[in-house]
Amino acid sequence: MANRISGAALFLSCLGFLLLIHSCSGQIDGQIADLGGSVRRHQRHPLRFRSECRLENLHVLEPSRRIEAEAGYTELWDENEEALTCAGSAFTRHVIRRNGLFLPSYSNSAELMYVVQGRGLYGVTMPGCPETYQSDESQFRGRQGTSEREGVKRFFGERHQKVREIREGDIVAQIPGTAFWIHNKGQSDLVLISVIYTSNEQNQLDQNIRKFFLAGNPQEGSQGGRRHRTRGSQQETKYGNVFQGFDDELLQETFDVESDLARKVKGEDDRRGHIVEVREELQIVHPMIEGGEGWEEREREREREREREREREREREREMERGSSRRRGSSSQRQNGAEETLCTMRLRENIDNPERADYYNPRAGRITTLNSFSLPILSFLQLSAEKGVLYKDAVVAPSYYMNSHALIYVLRGNARVQIAGDNGQSVFDGKLQENQVLVVPQNFVVIKKAGSEGFEWVAFRTSDNAMKNNLAGRLSVIRGLPEDVLVNSYGISRDDARKLKYNREELTVFSPSSRSARGLRRDDAAN
């Protein structure tokens, strides 16, 4: 009997010891997981907090230098500007003339482009993705190649990765480290503006813009004798393609080509710059645009529906996997990464179509937003965009971005813009015009009022799901406060509190008020 009791006690002791170990292990794993999550949270924007943001006096930004090329040029804004440094961003504008080719290159940072004018072809090479666009020799008569080595004769046609059409109003996403090229196939200049987000978590270097060209010998031609500088320094930079850093013999062996071809790849004697003229028609394998009004938009809608269906299928698979993990007693599950769908993921979206506006007022204008819900690749870039059109004298409600900065680029027209900072001071009060940039820092309140010619802009936000809070109009902060809070906060009557809350029934885009119209009439009469 005593032996049985002793054995039972020993069994219970061992069981308790095992439970204790399991509990401690779970706590340690949880702490490690929490630590890892904390580290990831602090590493999400590793470069943003290296310098203090001094934003007491904002001003409009214009291009500070130009890089000339054979078939176009690139304008650059000074990346040492305090506002751009605080936003962890840089701004460029590319003008590609007819038949121009922007040479293949890649960057250390995420990039979001907007097509201001024209149309063209955009090609991007994703690592590990197949060459899904291909043709046989008959489709490229007179240009097919042959190769003879060791007695074997080979014929080949053309094969490459997917090529996309881009047109005015497109937002184009560029993933860090992926090579891309752009060709102007239209009759007018192809103009693109670009935000380069150096604070993206994929950038493991510094906040300097680093362009790695794969062809040519880009030479910097500047206006006014100003040279390119890295952030925080006066260092001069010479652009060149990456193959110039290797010996001819090593390149010859790497590509298994003749020495003359290896030297041409290095491009040391090429003086055409980073945008070159295509002498003959660029023969690219890509689907031809079909006829019929609205065909391209319908095709893009079909593409979006296919992606939504793929996302629904992935969500079903994740749900099944989560259910399986719960049955196994697992407390965590690694989510699918973006790399699963990079080969087929959409990289562009048009935000110029009025029918797709998120906010519309027939007397004031419209605003269209683009975030990672409508273009999933933006979650990888940590960027989003907004396109706005204001009619004459219309106003955008005073608002602020809760979780991002905004970089406003003026497409057409002009507007009076005011920005208020954290201490109630005005940090900007001025006129914003075409081809100018203004940075609106996170939580700073901004008001925009269109001029007599209207106002059209595109804004890039440093969050893939930027959240905006309005301070006036329907669904605003003021509208959500109780009347008594307003009465006591501002020392006003209840009637005035109601006027403050309810006089503006519009949501975000405000039509000119009767007071504004009377003021304009007085100004016209005085003139």
Secondary structure, DSSP 8 states (H G I E B T S, - for coil): -HHHHHHHHHHHHHHHHHHHHHHHHHHHHHHHHHHHHHHHHHHSSTTTTSS----SS---B---EEEEETTEEEEE--TTSHHHHHHTEEEEEEEE-TTEEEEEEEESSEEEEEEEE-EEEEEEE-TT----EEE-GGGGTTT-EEEEETTEEEEE-EEES-EEEEETTEEEEE-TT-EEEEEE-SSS-EEEEEEEETTSTT--S-SS--EEESSS------STT-----TTS-------BGGGGS-HHHHHHHHT--HHHHHHHHTTT--S-SEEE-SS-----------STTHHHHHHHHHHHHHHHHHHHHHHHHHHHHHHHHHTT-S------GGGTTTT---EEE---GGG-SEEETTTEEEEEE-TTTSTTHHHHT-EEEEEEE-TT-EEEEEEESS--EEEEEEEEEEEEEEE-TTS-EEEEEEEETT-EEEE-TT-EEEEEEEEEEEEEEEEESSTT--EEESSSTTSHHHHS-HHHHHHHHT--HHHHHHHHHS----SEE---HHHHHHHHHHHHH-
